[in-house]
Amino acid sequence: MNEYTKYRLATADERLEISQLALDNGFFRDSINRSYYAIFSATRALLSEDGVAFKKHSAVISYFRREYIKTGIFDVKFSDYIGGAFEFRNDCDYEDFVFATRAEAELQYQHAVEFVEAVKTFLGGDENVCENTGGDKLPAADD
């Protein structure tokens, strides 16, 4: 694992902690923001192992979907997690009068935790968890 990957995974963990703190203190929009950025940092960790980088969030998401979802490495739900988090974060950050609920923030946080853990599992090289040849995918949250 290269240094960029390690740094980005540490950043993802830090953002999860901040998301939880914001959630616990009723700052639901900020929790959603940090949950998205935890997912984004974990995704960028994957990209750093592939030796690629993009300036736009949409390019990072597109690459993840093309290289990790369409190939069956990650379950399609992770595409939904990153896409939904991106849209929700944009609404919370840039739209007026967006009111996030505790339930919405909790869901985004849980998705972020699951996403970051799935990336860590993949990068840890657990061959029993995922394969690039149509084998087992990363486990679902309820597995």
N, C-alpha and C positions, 0 to 999 in steps of 0.2 A: 504494500500500500504506500503510495507516494505521500509526500508532505502536504500537498494541496488537499488530497483526499482526507487525511487525518484532520487537518485544520477545518475543512468544511463539515465533517461529521461532528467535531467539537462545537462548531458554530450552530449546527442543527440542534444539538443537545441543549446548548445555552438558550436558544430561542424557544425550545419546549419548556424549559424552566420558567422563562419570562411569561410565556403564554399561560402557564398554570397560575403564576402569581397574579396576573391580570384577571384571569377568570375568578380566582378566589376573592378578589377585591372588587368585583363588579364592573370591571372595565372590559366589557364583552367585545367591543370593536377592536380594541388593542390586542386582546387575546386572539381574535381571528387573524389579525395581521401577523402576529408572531407565529401562529400555527402555520400559516402559509409559508412564511420565510423559513421555518424549520424544514418543511417539505422541499422548498426550493434549494436550500443549502445541501440537503441530502441528495437531491437530484444532481446538483453540480459536483458532488463528490463522485458520483458515478461517471459523469462526463470527464472529470479529471483523470480517472483511471483509463478512459478511452483516448485521452490526449486531445480532447476537443474543448473549446470554450466559445460562448456566444455572448453578445452584449444584450440581446433582447430576451426577456422572459419567455415570450412566445416561441422563440427559437429553441430555448432549452426544453420547453415542454414538447415541442414537435419532435425534437431529437429523441427524447425519452420515449415517446409513443412509438416512433418508428423503430428504434433499436431495442427496446425492452418490452413493449407491449405487443406489438405486431409479431414479434419473434417468439412470443410465449414465455419469455423469461420471467416476467411479472404478470400477475393476474390483471385482467382488464379493469378491475375495480380501482387499481392504483392510477389508471388514466383518469377515471372519474374523480378520484380524490384530488389530484393535482389540478385538474381543470376547474372543478367546483371551488376549490380553495382560492385559485387565481381570480375567478370572477367575484367571489364573495369579498376577497380582500380589496379588489378594485372598487367595488361598490362602497365598502366601509371607508375607504381612504379618500375617495374622490367625489362621491355623491353627497348632496345635502340631504339631511333628514332621513338618514338610514339608521334604523334602530335595530341593533342586534340583541337577541334574547340570550339568556343563559343556556337554553337548550341548543341553540345554534352554535354558540361558542364551544360548548362541551363536545358537540359532534365534530366540529372542526379540529378540536384538540385531540380527540380520540383517533381521528383519521391521521393526523400528523404523527402521533405516537406510533401507530401501526406502520405508516409509510417509512419513517426513519428506522424502525426496527427491521423492516423488510430489507431495506438497503444495507444495513449493517450485516444482516445475515448473509445476503448475497456477496458482499465484499469480503466477508470472512471466509468465503470459499466452501461453504457447506454444500457439498455436491448432492446430498440427499434432499436438499430443500428445493433446488431449481436446476434445470438443465436448459440448454439452448437448443435441444433437439426434440422438442415437443414432449419432454418428460414431465415430471411433477413440477407444478408451479409453486410459488411461495404460498404458504398456508394462509387460508382466510382467517379473519378475526375470530370466527366462531369454531375454528378447528382446535 
